[in-house]
């Protein structure tokens, strides 16, 4: 499968846009950490994002206080599950 580019836009208060920061984006911006990954599907909630790859790996970012992103830390970076 050929790598696909992932772009995000929005508020980003909790790092939900997967750029590793909390900077609000007003235009669609390439998610650099997804370059060269075989992305199949992206799901976005109000404060978190999930990215499914062709090898069944899932990456997540965003608000995680209640386990929304299913990660073991409160990081706003894109983390593999």
Order of alpha helices (4+ residues) and beta strands (2+ residues): beta-beta-beta-beta-beta-beta
